[in-house]
Amino acid sequence: HTIESGKACTLKCEEGFVPSVAELQCVNGVLSPQDFTCEALDCKAVPSSSIAHVAATGSCAEGENIPHSGVCTAQCLAGYVPSTSTLSCAAGQLNPPSYTCVGKQCEAVPRP
């Protein structure tokens, strides 16, 4: 593809990634900037409103924004345990995408 002098090229990246600059400008046959990178998106924590018995501090111990390649440590109210302990972030998507808080099971007391 060619770009006319004085025109711009709007950049696109694969899903889950964003370009480091919005566009490249062509000025007298030279692109400015000369290159760009596609940077992975961070993840948003699972909305607390979508999880019953979620901890009051939120669904992820790490906060609302989880960096690419980071993890969300699932949190539940006392007496509940998360169905998965961590969710991993890759290119703007948590895996698994959510979790549930399940009531803890009682331990049987052995008889002497």
MODELLER restraints for C-alpha pairs under 7 A, 6 or more apart:
rsr = mdl.restraints
at = mdl.atoms
rsr.add(forms.Gaussian(group=physical.xy_distance, feature=features.Distance(at['CA:3:A'], at['CA:26:A']), mean=6.50, stdev=0.5))
rsr.add(forms.Gaussian(group=physical.xy_distance, feature=features.Distance(at['CA:4:A'], at['CA:26:A']), mean=6.66, stdev=0.5))
rsr.add(forms.Gaussian(group=physical.xy_distance, feature=features.Distance(at['CA:5:A'], at['CA:26:A']), mean=4.96, stdev=0.5))
rsr.add(forms.Gaussian(group=physical.xy_distance, feature=features.Distance(at['CA:5:A'], at['CA:27:A']), mean=5.10, stdev=0.5))
rsr.add(forms.Gaussian(group=physical.xy_distance, feature=features.Distance(at['CA:5:A'], at['CA:28:A']), mean=5.40, stdev=0.5))
rsr.add(forms.Gaussian(group=physical.xy_distance, feature=features.Distance(at['CA:5:A'], at['CA:29:A']), mean=6.05, stdev=0.5))
rsr.add(forms.Gaussian(group=physical.xy_distance, feature=features.Distance(at['CA:6:A'], at['CA:25:A']), mean=6.92, stdev=0.5))
rsr.add(forms.Gaussian(group=physical.xy_distance, feature=features.Distance(at['CA:6:A'], at['CA:26:A']), mean=5.52, stdev=0.5))
rsr.add(forms.Gaussian(group=physical.xy_distance, feature=features.Distance(at['CA:6:A'], at['CA:27:A']), mean=5.46, stdev=0.5))
rsr.add(forms.Gaussian(group=physical.xy_distance, feature=features.Distance(at['CA:7:A'], at['CA:25:A']), mean=6.06, stdev=0.5))
rsr.add(forms.Gaussian(group=physical.xy_distance, feature=features.Distance(at['CA:7:A'], at['CA:26:A']), mean=5.66, stdev=0.5))
rsr.add(forms.Gaussian(group=physical.xy_distance, feature=features.Distance(at['CA:8:A'], at['CA:23:A']), mean=6.30, stdev=0.5))
rsr.add(forms.Gaussian(group=physical.xy_distance, feature=features.Distance(at['CA:8:A'], at['CA:24:A']), mean=5.48, stdev=0.5))
rsr.add(forms.Gaussian(group=physical.xy_distance, feature=features.Distance(at['CA:8:A'], at['CA:25:A']), mean=4.34, stdev=0.5))
rsr.add(forms.Gaussian(group=physical.xy_distance, feature=features.Distance(at['CA:8:A'], at['CA:26:A']), mean=5.97, stdev=0.5))
rsr.add(forms.Gaussian(group=physical.xy_distance, feature=features.Distance(at['CA:9:A'], at['CA:23:A']), mean=5.33, stdev=0.5))
rsr.add(forms.Gaussian(group=physical.xy_distance, feature=features.Distance(at['CA:9:A'], at['CA:24:A']), mean=5.12, stdev=0.5))
rsr.add(forms.Gaussian(group=physical.xy_distance, feature=features.Distance(at['CA:9:A'], at['CA:25:A']), mean=6.43, stdev=0.5))
rsr.add(forms.Gaussian(group=physical.xy_distance, feature=features.Distance(at['CA:10:A'], at['CA:22:A']), mean=6.24, stdev=0.5))
rsr.add(forms.Gaussian(group=physical.xy_distance, feature=features.Distance(at['CA:10:A'], at['CA:23:A']), mean=4.42, stdev=0.5))
rsr.add(forms.Gaussian(group=physical.xy_distance, feature=features.Distance(at['CA:10:A'], at['CA:24:A']), mean=6.69, stdev=0.5))
rsr.add(forms.Gaussian(group=physical.xy_distance, feature=features.Distance(at['CA:11:A'], at['CA:19:A']), mean=6.45, stdev=0.5))
rsr.add(forms.Gaussian(group=physical.xy_distance, feature=features.Distance(at['CA:11:A'], at['CA:22:A']), mean=5.93, stdev=0.5))
rsr.add(forms.Gaussian(group=physical.xy_distance, feature=features.Distance(at['CA:11:A'], at['CA:23:A']), mean=5.32, stdev=0.5))
rsr.add(forms.Gaussian(group=physical.xy_distance, feature=features.Distance(at['CA:12:A'], at['CA:19:A']), mean=6.43, stdev=0.5))
rsr.add(forms.Gaussian(group=physical.xy_distance, feature=features.Distance(at['CA:13:A'], at['CA:19:A']), mean=6.14, stdev=0.5))
rsr.add(forms.Gaussian(group=physical.xy_distance, feature=features.Distance(at['CA:13:A'], at['CA:38:A']), mean=5.94, stdev=0.5))
rsr.add(forms.Gaussian(group=physical.xy_distance, feature=features.Distance(at['CA:16:A'], at['CA:40:A']), mean=5.98, stdev=0.5))
rsr.add(forms.Gaussian(group=physical.xy_distance, feature=features.Distance(at['CA:16:A'], at['CA:41:A']), mean=5.61, stdev=0.5))
rsr.add(forms.Gaussian(group=physical.xy_distance, feature=features.Distance(at['CA:16:A'], at['CA:91:A']), mean=4.38, stdev=0.5))
rsr.add(forms.Gaussian(group=physical.xy_distance, feature=features.Distance(at['CA:16:A'], at['CA:92:A']), mean=5.25, stdev=0.5))
rsr.add(forms.Gaussian(group=physical.xy_distance, feature=features.Distance(at['CA:17:A'], at['CA:38:A']), mean=5.68, stdev=0.5))
rsr.add(forms.Gaussian(group=physical.xy_distance, feature=features.Distance(at['CA:17:A'], at['CA:39:A']), mean=5.17, stdev=0.5))
rsr.add(forms.Gaussian(group=physical.xy_distance, feature=features.Distance(at['CA:17:A'], at['CA:40:A']), mean=4.32, stdev=0.5))
rsr.add(forms.Gaussian(group=physical.xy_distance, feature=features.Distance(at['CA:17:A'], at['CA:41:A']), mean=5.38, stdev=0.5))
rsr.add(forms.Gaussian(group=physical.xy_distance, feature=features.Distance(at['CA:17:A'], at['CA:91:A']), mean=6.14, stdev=0.5))
rsr.add(forms.Gaussian(group=physical.xy_distance, feature=features.Distance(at['CA:18:A'], at['CA:38:A']), mean=5.31, stdev=0.5))
rsr.add(forms.Gaussian(group=physical.xy_distance, feature=features.Distance(at['CA:18:A'], at['CA:39:A']), mean=5.32, stdev=0.5))
rsr.add(forms.Gaussian(group=physical.xy_distance, feature=features.Distance(at['CA:18:A'], at['CA:40:A']), mean=6.51, stdev=0.5))
rsr.add(forms.Gaussian(group=physical.xy_distance, feature=features.Distance(at['CA:18:A'], at['CA:41:A']), mean=6.80, stdev=0.5))
rsr.add(forms.Gaussian(group=physical.xy_distance, feature=features.Distance(at['CA:19:A'], at['CA:36:A']), mean=6.65, stdev=0.5))
rsr.add(forms.Gaussian(group=physical.xy_distance, feature=features.Distance(at['CA:19:A'], at['CA:37:A']), mean=5.72, stdev=0.5))
rsr.add(forms.Gaussian(group=physical.xy_distance, feature=features.Distance(at['CA:19:A'], at['CA:38:A']), mean=4.47, stdev=0.5))
rsr.add(forms.Gaussian(group=physical.xy_distance, feature=features.Distance(at['CA:19:A'], at['CA:39:A']), mean=6.15, stdev=0.5))
rsr.add(forms.Gaussian(group=physical.xy_distance, feature=features.Distance(at['CA:20:A'], at['CA:36:A']), mean=5.76, stdev=0.5))
rsr.add(forms.Gaussian(group=physical.xy_distance, feature=features.Distance(at['CA:20:A'], at['CA:37:A']), mean=5.40, stdev=0.5))
rsr.add(forms.Gaussian(group=physical.xy_distance, feature=features.Distance(at['CA:20:A'], at['CA:38:A']), mean=6.09, stdev=0.5))
rsr.add(forms.Gaussian(group=physical.xy_distance, feature=features.Distance(at['CA:20:A'], at['CA:39:A']), mean=6.54, stdev=0.5))
rsr.add(forms.Gaussian(group=physical.xy_distance, feature=features.Distance(at['CA:21:A'], at['CA:36:A']), mean=6.51, stdev=0.5))
rsr.add(forms.Gaussian(group=physical.xy_distance, feature=features.Distance(at['CA:24:A'], at['CA:31:A']), mean=6.02, stdev=0.5))
rsr.add(forms.Gaussian(group=physical.xy_distance, feature=features.Distance(at['CA:24:A'], at['CA:32:A']), mean=5.47, stdev=0.5))
rsr.add(forms.Gaussian(group=physical.xy_distance, feature=features.Distance(at['CA:24:A'], at['CA:33:A']), mean=6.00, stdev=0.5))
rsr.add(forms.Gaussian(group=physical.xy_distance, feature=features.Distance(at['CA:25:A'], at['CA:31:A']), mean=5.45, stdev=0.5))
rsr.add(forms.Gaussian(group=physical.xy_distance, feature=features.Distance(at['CA:25:A'], at['CA:32:A']), mean=5.11, stdev=0.5))
rsr.add(forms.Gaussian(group=physical.xy_distance, feature=features.Distance(at['CA:26:A'], at['CA:32:A']), mean=6.41, stdev=0.5))
rsr.add(forms.Gaussian(group=physical.xy_distance, feature=features.Distance(at['CA:40:A'], at['CA:68:A']), mean=6.27, stdev=0.5))
rsr.add(forms.Gaussian(group=physical.xy_distance, feature=features.Distance(at['CA:40:A'], at['CA:91:A']), mean=4.74, stdev=0.5))
rsr.add(forms.Gaussian(group=physical.xy_distance, feature=features.Distance(at['CA:40:A'], at['CA:92:A']), mean=6.94, stdev=0.5))
rsr.add(forms.Gaussian(group=physical.xy_distance, feature=features.Distance(at['CA:41:A'], at['CA:68:A']), mean=6.24, stdev=0.5))
rsr.add(forms.Gaussian(group=physical.xy_distance, feature=features.Distance(at['CA:41:A'], at['CA:91:A']), mean=4.92, stdev=0.5))
rsr.add(forms.Gaussian(group=physical.xy_distance, feature=features.Distance(at['CA:41:A'], at['CA:92:A']), mean=4.58, stdev=0.5))
rsr.add(forms.Gaussian(group=physical.xy_distance, feature=features.Distance(at['CA:42:A'], at['CA:65:A']), mean=6.74, stdev=0.5))
rsr.add(forms.Gaussian(group=physical.xy_distance, feature=features.Distance(at['CA:42:A'], at['CA:66:A']), mean=5.75, stdev=0.5))
rsr.add(forms.Gaussian(group=physical.xy_distance, feature=features.Distance(at['CA:42:A'], at['CA:67:A']), mean=4.57, stdev=0.5))
rsr.add(forms.Gaussian(group=physical.xy_distance, feature=features.Distance(at['CA:42:A'], at['CA:68:A']), mean=4.79, stdev=0.5))
rsr.add(forms.Gaussian(group=physical.xy_distance, feature=features.Distance(at['CA:42:A'], at['CA:91:A']), mean=6.48, stdev=0.5))
rsr.add(forms.Gaussian(group=physical.xy_distance, feature=features.Distance(at['CA:42:A'], at['CA:92:A']), mean=4.88, stdev=0.5))
rsr.add(forms.Gaussian(group=physical.xy_distance, feature=features.Distance(at['CA:43:A'], at['CA:65:A']), mean=5.86, stdev=0.5))
rsr.add(forms.Gaussian(group=physical.xy_distance, feature=features.Distance(at['CA:43:A'], at['CA:66:A']), mean=4.96, stdev=0.5))
rsr.add(forms.Gaussian(group=physical.xy_distance, feature=features.Distance(at['CA:43:A'], at['CA:67:A']), mean=6.26, stdev=0.5))
rsr.add(forms.Gaussian(group=physical.xy_distance, feature=features.Distance(at['CA:43:A'], at['CA:68:A']), mean=6.77, stdev=0.5))
rsr.add(forms.Gaussian(group=physical.xy_distance, feature=features.Distance(at['CA:43:A'], at['CA:89:A']), mean=5.96, stdev=0.5))
rsr.add(forms.Gaussian(group=physical.xy_distance, feature=features.Distance(at['CA:43:A'], at['CA:92:A']), mean=4.42, stdev=0.5))
rsr.add(forms.Gaussian(group=physical.xy_distance, feature=features.Distance(at['CA:43:A'], at['CA:93:A']), mean=5.83, stdev=0.5))
rsr.add(forms.Gaussian(group=physical.xy_distance, feature=features.Distance(at['CA:43:A'], at['CA:94:A']), mean=6.45, stdev=0.5))
rsr.add(forms.Gaussian(group=physical.xy_distance, feature=features.Distance(at['CA:44:A'], at['CA:64:A']), mean=5.75, stdev=0.5))
rsr.add(forms.Gaussian(group=physical.xy_distance, feature=features.Distance(at['CA:44:A'], at['CA:65:A']), mean=4.96, stdev=0.5))
rsr.add(forms.Gaussian(group=physical.xy_distance, feature=features.Distance(at['CA:44:A'], at['CA:66:A']), mean=6.13, stdev=0.5))
rsr.add(forms.Gaussian(group=physical.xy_distance, feature=features.Distance(at['CA:45:A'], at['CA:59:A']), mean=6.50, stdev=0.5))
rsr.add(forms.Gaussian(group=physical.xy_distance, feature=features.Distance(at['CA:45:A'], at['CA:60:A']), mean=6.11, stdev=0.5))
rsr.add(forms.Gaussian(group=physical.xy_distance, feature=features.Distance(at['CA:45:A'], at['CA:64:A']), mean=4.86, stdev=0.5))
rsr.add(forms.Gaussian(group=physical.xy_distance, feature=features.Distance(at['CA:45:A'], at['CA:65:A']), mean=6.05, stdev=0.5))
rsr.add(forms.Gaussian(group=physical.xy_distance, feature=features.Distance(at['CA:45:A'], at['CA:66:A']), mean=6.73, stdev=0.5))
rsr.add(forms.Gaussian(group=physical.xy_distance, feature=features.Distance(at['CA:46:A'], at['CA:59:A']), mean=6.01, stdev=0.5))
rsr.add(forms.Gaussian(group=physical.xy_distance, feature=features.Distance(at['CA:46:A'], at['CA:98:A']), mean=6.15, stdev=0.5))
rsr.add(forms.Gaussian(group=physical.xy_distance, feature=features.Distance(at['CA:47:A'], at['CA:59:A']), mean=6.94, stdev=0.5))
rsr.add(forms.Gaussian(group=physical.xy_distance, feature=features.Distance(at['CA:48:A'], at['CA:54:A']), mean=6.36, stdev=0.5))
rsr.add(forms.Gaussian(group=physical.xy_distance, feature=features.Distance(at['CA:48:A'], at['CA:58:A']), mean=5.81, stdev=0.5))
rsr.add(forms.Gaussian(group=physical.xy_distance, feature=features.Distance(at['CA:48:A'], at['CA:59:A']), mean=5.48, stdev=0.5))
rsr.add(forms.Gaussian(group=physical.xy_distance, feature=features.Distance(at['CA:51:A'], at['CA:100:A']), mean=6.04, stdev=0.5))
rsr.add(forms.Gaussian(group=physical.xy_distance, feature=features.Distance(at['CA:52:A'], at['CA:101:A']), mean=6.50, stdev=0.5))
rsr.add(forms.Gaussian(group=physical.xy_distance, feature=features.Distance(at['CA:53:A'], at['CA:76:A']), mean=5.92, stdev=0.5))
rsr.add(forms.Gaussian(group=physical.xy_distance, feature=features.Distance(at['CA:53:A'], at['CA:77:A']), mean=5.58, stdev=0.5))
rsr.add(forms.Gaussian(group=physical.xy_distance, feature=features.Distance(at['CA:53:A'], at['CA:101:A']), mean=5.90, stdev=0.5))
rsr.add(forms.Gaussian(group=physical.xy_distance, feature=features.Distance(at['CA:54:A'], at['CA:75:A']), mean=6.19, stdev=0.5))
rsr.add(forms.Gaussian(group=physical.xy_distance, feature=features.Distance(at['CA:54:A'], at['CA:76:A']), mean=4.27, stdev=0.5))
rsr.add(forms.Gaussian(group=physical.xy_distance, feature=features.Distance(at['CA:54:A'], at['CA:77:A']), mean=5.57, stdev=0.5))
rsr.add(forms.Gaussian(group=physical.xy_distance, feature=features.Distance(at['CA:54:A'], at['CA:101:A']), mean=6.52, stdev=0.5))
rsr.add(forms.Gaussian(group=physical.xy_distance, feature=features.Distance(at['CA:55:A'], at['CA:75:A']), mean=5.45, stdev=0.5))
rsr.add(forms.Gaussian(group=physical.xy_distance, feature=features.Distance(at['CA:55:A'], at['CA:76:A']), mean=4.36, stdev=0.5))
rsr.add(forms.Gaussian(group=physical.xy_distance, feature=features.Distance(at['CA:55:A'], at['CA:77:A']), mean=4.52, stdev=0.5))
rsr.add(forms.Gaussian(group=physical.xy_distance, feature=features.Distance(at['CA:59:A'], at['CA:74:A']), mean=5.80, stdev=0.5))
rsr.add(forms.Gaussian(group=physical.xy_distance, feature=features.Distance(at['CA:59:A'], at['CA:75:A']), mean=5.40, stdev=0.5))
rsr.add(forms.Gaussian(group=physical.xy_distance, feature=features.Distance(at['CA:60:A'], at['CA:72:A']), mean=5.05, stdev=0.5))
rsr.add(forms.Gaussian(group=physical.xy_distance, feature=features.Distance(at['CA:60:A'], at['CA:73:A']), mean=5.19, stdev=0.5))
rsr.add(forms.Gaussian(group=physical.xy_distance, feature=features.Distance(at['CA:60:A'], at['CA:74:A']), mean=5.10, stdev=0.5))
rsr.add(forms.Gaussian(group=physical.xy_distance, feature=features.Distance(at['CA:60:A'], at['CA:75:A']), mean=5.97, stdev=0.5))
rsr.add(forms.Gaussian(group=physical.xy_distance, feature=features.Distance(at['CA:61:A'], at['CA:72:A']), mean=6.63, stdev=0.5))
rsr.add(forms.Gaussian(group=physical.xy_distance, feature=features.Distance(at['CA:61:A'], at['CA:73:A']), mean=5.35, stdev=0.5))
rsr.add(forms.Gaussian(group=physical.xy_distance, feature=features.Distance(at['CA:61:A'], at['CA:74:A']), mean=6.63, stdev=0.5))
rsr.add(forms.Gaussian(group=physical.xy_distance, feature=features.Distance(at['CA:61:A'], at['CA:75:A']), mean=6.46, stdev=0.5))
rsr.add(forms.Gaussian(group=physical.xy_distance, feature=features.Distance(at['CA:62:A'], at['CA:72:A']), mean=6.15, stdev=0.5))
rsr.add(forms.Gaussian(group=physical.xy_distance, feature=features.Distance(at['CA:62:A'], at['CA:73:A']), mean=6.82, stdev=0.5))
rsr.add(forms.Gaussian(group=physical.xy_distance, feature=features.Distance(at['CA:66:A'], at['CA:72:A']), mean=6.55, stdev=0.5))
rsr.add(forms.Gaussian(group=physical.xy_distance, feature=features.Distance(at['CA:66:A'], at['CA:89:A']), mean=6.72, stdev=0.5))
rsr.add(forms.Gaussian(group=physical.xy_distance, feature=features.Distance(at['CA:67:A'], at['CA:89:A']), mean=6.84, stdev=0.5))
rsr.add(forms.Gaussian(group=physical.xy_distance, feature=features.Distance(at['CA:68:A'], at['CA:89:A']), mean=5.32, stdev=0.5))
rsr.add(forms.Gaussian(group=physical.xy_distance, feature=features.Distance(at['CA:68:A'], at['CA:90:A']), mean=5.26, stdev=0.5))
rsr.add(forms.Gaussian(group=physical.xy_distance, feature=features.Distance(at['CA:68:A'], at['CA:91:A']), mean=6.00, stdev=0.5))
rsr.add(forms.Gaussian(group=physical.xy_distance, feature=features.Distance(at['CA:68:A'], at['CA:92:A']), mean=6.87, stdev=0.5))
rsr.add(forms.Gaussian(group=physical.xy_distance, feature=features.Distance(at['CA:69:A'], at['CA:88:A']), mean=6.78, stdev=0.5))
rsr.add(forms.Gaussian(group=physical.xy_distance, feature=features.Distance(at['CA:69:A'], at['CA:89:A']), mean=5.27, stdev=0.5))
rsr.add(forms.Gaussian(group=physical.xy_distance, feature=features.Distance(at['CA:69:A'], at['CA:90:A']), mean=5.51, stdev=0.5))
rsr.add(forms.Gaussian(group=physical.xy_distance, feature=features.Distance(at['CA:70:A'], at['CA:88:A']), mean=6.06, stdev=0.5))
rsr.add(forms.Gaussian(group=physical.xy_distance, feature=features.Distance(at['CA:70:A'], at['CA:89:A']), mean=5.47, stdev=0.5))
rsr.add(forms.Gaussian(group=physical.xy_distance, feature=features.Distance(at['CA:71:A'], at['CA:86:A']), mean=6.27, stdev=0.5))
rsr.add(forms.Gaussian(group=physical.xy_distance, feature=features.Distance(at['CA:71:A'], at['CA:87:A']), mean=5.54, stdev=0.5))
rsr.add(forms.Gaussian(group=physical.xy_distance, feature=features.Distance(at['CA:71:A'], at['CA:88:A']), mean=4.42, stdev=0.5))
rsr.add(forms.Gaussian(group=physical.xy_distance, feature=features.Distance(at['CA:71:A'], at['CA:89:A']), mean=5.83, stdev=0.5))
rsr.add(forms.Gaussian(group=physical.xy_distance, feature=features.Distance(at['CA:72:A'], at['CA:86:A']), mean=5.44, stdev=0.5))
rsr.add(forms.Gaussian(group=physical.xy_distance, feature=features.Distance(at['CA:72:A'], at['CA:87:A']), mean=5.03, stdev=0.5))
rsr.add(forms.Gaussian(group=physical.xy_distance, feature=features.Distance(at['CA:72:A'], at['CA:88:A']), mean=6.30, stdev=0.5))
rsr.add(forms.Gaussian(group=physical.xy_distance, feature=features.Distance(at['CA:73:A'], at['CA:85:A']), mean=6.01, stdev=0.5))
rsr.add(forms.Gaussian(group=physical.xy_distance, feature=features.Distance(at['CA:73:A'], at['CA:86:A']), mean=4.57, stdev=0.5))
rsr.add(forms.Gaussian(group=physical.xy_distance, feature=features.Distance(at['CA:73:A'], at['CA:87:A']), mean=6.62, stdev=0.5))
rsr.add(forms.Gaussian(group=physical.xy_distance, feature=features.Distance(at['CA:74:A'], at['CA:82:A']), mean=6.12, stdev=0.5))
rsr.add(forms.Gaussian(group=physical.xy_distance, feature=features.Distance(at['CA:74:A'], at['CA:85:A']), mean=5.43, stdev=0.5))
rsr.add(forms.Gaussian(group=physical.xy_distance, feature=features.Distance(at['CA:74:A'], at['CA:86:A']), mean=5.61, stdev=0.5))
rsr.add(forms.Gaussian(group=physical.xy_distance, feature=features.Distance(at['CA:75:A'], at['CA:82:A']), mean=6.52, stdev=0.5))
rsr.add(forms.Gaussian(group=physical.xy_distance, feature=features.Distance(at['CA:76:A'], at['CA:82:A']), mean=6.18, stdev=0.5))
rsr.add(forms.Gaussian(group=physical.xy_distance, feature=features.Distance(at['CA:76:A'], at['CA:101:A']), mean=5.82, stdev=0.5))
rsr.add(forms.Gaussian(group=physical.xy_distance, feature=features.Distance(at['CA:79:A'], at['CA:103:A']), mean=6.04, stdev=0.5))
rsr.add(forms.Gaussian(group=physical.xy_distance, feature=features.Distance(at['CA:79:A'], at['CA:104:A']), mean=5.67, stdev=0.5))
rsr.add(forms.Gaussian(group=physical.xy_distance, feature=features.Distance(at['CA:80:A'], at['CA:101:A']), mean=5.66, stdev=0.5))
rsr.add(forms.Gaussian(group=physical.xy_distance, feature=features.Distance(at['CA:80:A'], at['CA:102:A']), mean=5.18, stdev=0.5))
rsr.add(forms.Gaussian(group=physical.xy_distance, feature=features.Distance(at['CA:80:A'], at['CA:103:A']), mean=4.37, stdev=0.5))
rsr.add(forms.Gaussian(group=physical.xy_distance, feature=features.Distance(at['CA:80:A'], at['CA:104:A']), mean=5.19, stdev=0.5))
rsr.add(forms.Gaussian(group=physical.xy_distance, feature=features.Distance(at['CA:81:A'], at['CA:101:A']), mean=5.37, stdev=0.5))
rsr.add(forms.Gaussian(group=physical.xy_distance, feature=features.Distance(at['CA:81:A'], at['CA:102:A']), mean=5.32, stdev=0.5))
rsr.add(forms.Gaussian(group=physical.xy_distance, feature=features.Distance(at['CA:81:A'], at['CA:103:A']), mean=6.41, stdev=0.5))
rsr.add(forms.Gaussian(group=physical.xy_distance, feature=features.Distance(at['CA:81:A'], at['CA:104:A']), mean=6.20, stdev=0.5))
rsr.add(forms.Gaussian(group=physical.xy_distance, feature=features.Distance(at['CA:82:A'], at['CA:99:A']), mean=6.53, stdev=0.5))
rsr.add(forms.Gaussian(group=physical.xy_distance, feature=features.Distance(at['CA:82:A'], at['CA:100:A']), mean=5.71, stdev=0.5))
rsr.add(forms.Gaussian(group=physical.xy_distance, feature=features.Distance(at['CA:82:A'], at['CA:101:A']), mean=4.53, stdev=0.5))
rsr.add(forms.Gaussian(group=physical.xy_distance, feature=features.Distance(at['CA:82:A'], at['CA:102:A']), mean=6.18, stdev=0.5))
rsr.add(forms.Gaussian(group=physical.xy_distance, feature=features.Distance(at['CA:83:A'], at['CA:99:A']), mean=5.68, stdev=0.5))
rsr.add(forms.Gaussian(group=physical.xy_distance, feature=features.Distance(at['CA:83:A'], at['CA:100:A']), mean=5.37, stdev=0.5))
rsr.add(forms.Gaussian(group=physical.xy_distance, feature=features.Distance(at['CA:83:A'], at['CA:101:A']), mean=6.12, stdev=0.5))
rsr.add(forms.Gaussian(group=physical.xy_distance, feature=features.Distance(at['CA:83:A'], at['CA:102:A']), mean=6.61, stdev=0.5))
rsr.add(forms.Gaussian(group=physical.xy_distance, feature=features.Distance(at['CA:84:A'], at['CA:99:A']), mean=6.32, stdev=0.5))
rsr.add(forms.Gaussian(group=physical.xy_distance, feature=features.Distance(at['CA:87:A'], at['CA:94:A']), mean=5.91, stdev=0.5))
rsr.add(forms.Gaussian(group=physical.xy_distance, feature=features.Distance(at['CA:87:A'], at['CA:95:A']), mean=5.24, stdev=0.5))
rsr.add(forms.Gaussian(group=physical.xy_distance, feature=features.Distance(at['CA:87:A'], at['CA:96:A']), mean=5.71, stdev=0.5))
rsr.add(forms.Gaussian(group=physical.xy_distance, feature=features.Distance(at['CA:88:A'], at['CA:94:A']), mean=5.45, stdev=0.5))
rsr.add(forms.Gaussian(group=physical.xy_distance, feature=features.Distance(at['CA:88:A'], at['CA:95:A']), mean=5.20, stdev=0.5))
rsr.add(forms.Gaussian(group=physical.xy_distance, feature=features.Distance(at['CA:89:A'], at['CA:95:A']), mean=6.45, stdev=0.5))
